[in-house]
Amino acid sequence: MSFRGLFFGSMVVVAAMVVFAFIAESRLPAGTELPIHWNAAGVPDDFAPALQALLLSPAILAGASVLFWLLPSLEPLQNKLEGSAPLLKVSWLGIILLMCILQAVVGLPAFGIEMPINAVLLGVGLLFLLIGNALPKSRPGFFVGIRTPWTITDTDNWIATHRLGGKLFMLAGAIIAALSLVPGILEMTAVVVVTAVLFAAFVPLVYSWWFWRTRAKTSGGDRP
């Protein structure tokens, strides 16, 4: 499995983001600082020099792209790798989208365009929807998916857990995306988002143990 085309595309996006960063920085007064963190109310609470803030998103994307590109060569379960390709690809594409949105929120004010921080929440929601749609199509691996001692060692457990996880991730993504479109409720949205993310991540872990335990009792098997 090769991600050469996607890696090349990612690097093109990174290059475009770097160019955008330098152009945006050139339009700002000397010494301008831009936000790099926002509190639960959507108010910036940490700042960095303009160019540093603008280059943060492409730097994260470049690092993530290298990691995604290397993962196939690091995966011990090479025979299951093709089954995880859709999940890897949509996660990668989702990160590209999210980093582009984040840089736009930080950099577009240099061109007189204000993009609300809610746009980042929308990107997070879309990322969860993409991952949720791809989770049921993945197969056991050490780097991709919901990895527990019970899913990695049992394909049936993996499939059942990822079907549930896919539904929960899509539900969380839909909630986050919907709330991002409602103005003026960012503090409440932050609580709901954290709750939805934790729920979508934690419930499949418990379910994978429950699936294994139920099967072990039925078959009279021992604990791993």
N, C-alpha and C positions, 0 to 999 in steps of 0.2 A: 504494500500500500504506500503510495507516494502523495505527498501534499506539496509537491514542487510548485504547481501552478498557483495554489492558494497562498503559499509562502511568498512567491514573486508578487502576487497581487497585493498582499499585505505590505510588502516593502514599498510598493508604489504609493499606497495610501499613506504610509509613514513619511515618505519623501514629500508628498503633497502637504501633509500636516506641518512638516518642518518649514516649508516655503511659506505657508499661511502664517505660521508663528512669527517669522521674521518680518513679513509684510505688516502684520497687525502691530507688532512691537514698534515698527518705524513710524506708525501713525499716532503713537501715544507720546505725551510729554515725557521728557527725561525724568527718571526716578519714579515713574508710575509703578505701583504695586497692584497685582491682580489677585483675586481670591483663589485659594486652593482647597478650602474646606468650608463647609456650611453647617450650621447647627440645625437642630430639629425643626426650628421655625423657618428654615431656608435663608437665614441671615449669615453672610460670610463672617467667619470668626478666625480665619488664619489667612495670611497673605504672603506673597513672594514677589520678588522683582518680576516685571512683566514677561521678559523672555523666558525666565525659568518656569513661570507658571504656564506659559503657552507651550513649552516643550515637554511638560510633564506627561500629557496624554500620549503623544507619539512615542515617548520613551517607554511608557508602560506597554503600549501596543507592540513595539519592537521586541521587548523582552518576552511578552506573552507569545508572540509569533514564533520566536526561536524555540520556546518551550514546546509549543504545539508541534512544530516541525520535527523536534527531536524525539517526542514521545513514542512514535512507532518503532524506532530503533532501540528504545529502552524497554519495551514491553516484553516480559518473559513468555507470555502466552501468545506467541506469534500466530498460532493456528486460529485464534479467536479475534485477531486484529481487525479483519474486514467487517466483522459484526459491529464494531465500535466506530467505524468510519463516519456514519451519519451524525453521531453524537459529537465526535471531535470537530467535524466541519461546522455544524450549527453553533457550537460553543465558540469556535474561532470567529465565525462571522458575527455572532452576537457581541463579542468583545470589540471587534472593529467598529461596529455601529455605536456601541456605548462610548468608546473613546472619541469618536468623531463628534458625538453630541456634547460630550464634556468639554472638548476644546472649543466648540462653537459657543457654548454658554460663557466660557471665559474670554474668548477672543472677539466675538462679533461686536461687543460694545465699542471696540476701536473703530468700527465702520458705522457707528451710530445705530446699530441694531441690538435690541435687548432680547435675549432669549431667556425665559424664566427657568429657574432651577428645576421646576416640575418636568422639564424636558428630559432631565437625567433619570428621574423616576420612571418616565414613560419608556426610556431605553432599558432600564432594569426590568420592567414588566415584560417588554418584548423579548428580552434575553431569557427570562424564565419560561415564556411561552414556547420559544424555540427549543430550549432544553427539554421541557416537558413533552413536546411532541416527539423528540428523538430518543428519549430514555427507553421506551419499550422496545426499540429496535436494536439496542446494544446487547453485547454478550460479555461474559465474564472477562475481567482484566484487572491488572494491578493499578492502573492509573486513571481509568475512565469509569464513570458510573458510581453507583451506590455500593461501595466496597466494604463488606463485613466478612468475618470468618465464614458465615453461613451462605452468603451469595456467591463468593468466589469459588467455594468447593461444591456447589450444587447448582447446575444450570437451571433446573426448575424453580429453585428459590430465587435465583437472579431474575428470571423472566417475570415471576409473580410480583416480586418486590419492585421491579422497574415499571411494571404496568401501573401499580399503585402510585409509585413516585412520579410517574409521568402525569397522571391525573392531578396529583396534588401540586406539582410545579406549575401546571397550566392554570389551575385555579388561583394559585398565588400570583402568577403573572397577570391574569385577567384582573384581579383585585387591584394590584399595584398600578397597572395601566389605567384602569378606570379612575382611581383616586388621583392620579397625576393630572387628570383633566378637570378636576374640581379646584377652583382657586380659593385661596384663603384658609385652607385647613391643613397646612403642612405639618403642624405639631401632632395633630391627631393622626394624620397620614403616616408619620414616622413610626408611631406606636403600632398601627395596623400592619405596616410593611414588615417591621421586625417580627411581629407575631406570626404573620403569614409565612415568612421565610423559615423561621424556626420550626413551625408546624410541618411545612413541606419537607424539611430536611430530617427532622427527628422521627416522625411517624414511620417512614419506611425502614429506618434502622430497627425500631421495635418490631415492626411487622416481619422483617427477615428472621429475627430470633424466634418469633412466634411460629412462623412457617416451619422452621427447622425443628422446633420443640414438638409441634403437633405431629410432624412426620416421624420424629424419633419415637414418640410414644406409640404411634400406630404400628411402626415396624419393629418396635422393641430394641431400637438402636441405642448406642451409648452417646454421651456427649463427646464433642470433639476435644 
